[in-house]
Amino acid sequence: DIISIDRNTRYNQDKAVTLIHEEKSLTKGLEEEDAHIDNLKEVLDNVNKLTDPSQGLSLGQFAQMFRELQ
Protein backbone atom coordinates (compact mmCIF):
# COMPACT_ATOMS: atom_id res chain seq x y z
CA ASP A 1 0.00 0.00 0.00
CA ILE A 2 2.73 2.47 0.99
CA ILE A 3 4.76 1.53 -2.08
CA SER A 4 1.75 2.11 -4.34
CA ILE A 5 1.06 5.50 -2.75
CA ASP A 6 4.74 6.45 -3.09
CA ARG A 7 4.74 5.38 -6.74
CA ASN A 8 1.62 7.45 -7.45
CA THR A 9 3.06 10.44 -5.62
CA ARG A 10 6.28 10.29 -7.65
CA TYR A 11 4.32 9.89 -10.87
CA ASN A 12 2.16 12.91 -10.05
CA GLN A 13 5.21 14.99 -9.13
CA ASP A 14 6.92 14.05 -12.40
CA LYS A 15 3.75 14.85 -14.32
CA ALA A 16 3.52 18.27 -12.62
CA VAL A 17 7.13 19.08 -13.54
CA THR A 18 6.50 17.98 -17.12
CA LEU A 19 3.41 20.16 -17.34
CA ILE A 20 5.30 23.17 -15.95
CA HIS A 21 8.00 22.74 -18.60
CA GLU A 22 5.38 22.34 -21.31
CA GLU A 23 3.61 25.51 -20.14
CA LYS A 24 6.87 27.47 -20.29
CA SER A 25 7.58 26.15 -23.77
CA LEU A 26 4.10 27.00 -25.02
CA THR A 27 4.26 30.46 -23.46
CA LYS A 28 7.56 31.13 -25.21
CA GLY A 29 6.10 29.95 -28.51
CA LEU A 30 3.06 32.17 -28.02
CA GLU A 31 5.26 35.19 -27.33
CA GLU A 32 7.23 34.50 -30.51
CA GLU A 33 4.02 34.18 -32.53
CA ASP A 34 2.73 37.46 -31.05
CA ALA A 35 5.97 39.16 -32.09
CA HIS A 36 5.59 37.78 -35.63
CA ILE A 37 2.00 39.01 -35.78
CA ASP A 38 3.04 42.49 -34.63
CA ASN A 39 5.76 42.53 -37.28
CA LEU A 40 3.33 41.49 -40.00
CA LYS A 41 0.85 44.16 -38.90
CA GLU A 42 3.57 46.78 -39.20
CA VAL A 43 4.52 45.54 -42.66
CA LEU A 44 0.87 45.59 -43.74
CA ASP A 45 0.46 49.15 -42.44
CA ASN A 46 3.51 50.24 -44.41
CA VAL A 47 2.29 48.51 -47.57
CA ASN A 48 -1.08 50.21 -47.17
CA LYS A 49 0.65 53.57 -46.83
CA LEU A 50 2.72 52.88 -49.93
CA THR A 51 -0.32 51.99 -52.00
CA ASP A 52 -2.56 54.82 -50.73
CA PRO A 53 -2.31 57.81 -53.06
CA SER A 54 -3.91 60.08 -50.45
CA GLN A 55 -0.76 59.74 -48.30
CA GLY A 56 1.04 62.10 -50.67
CA LEU A 57 4.41 60.45 -50.18
CA SER A 58 7.36 61.94 -51.97
CA LEU A 59 9.52 59.68 -54.09
CA GLY A 60 12.20 59.79 -51.38
CA GLN A 61 9.73 58.81 -48.65
CA PHE A 62 8.38 56.05 -50.86
CA ALA A 63 11.89 54.74 -51.51
CA GLN A 64 12.77 54.87 -47.80
CA MET A 65 9.64 52.94 -46.78
CA PHE A 66 10.29 50.40 -49.53
CA ARG A 67 13.86 49.86 -48.27
CA GLU A 68 12.56 49.38 -44.72
CA LEU A 69 10.19 46.69 -45.95
CA GLN A 70 13.04 44.76 -47.53
Secondary structure, 3 states (H helix, E strand, C coil): CHHHHHHHHHHHHHHHHHHHHHHHHHHHHHHHHHHHHHHHHHHHHHHHHHHCHHHCCCHHHHHHHHHHHC
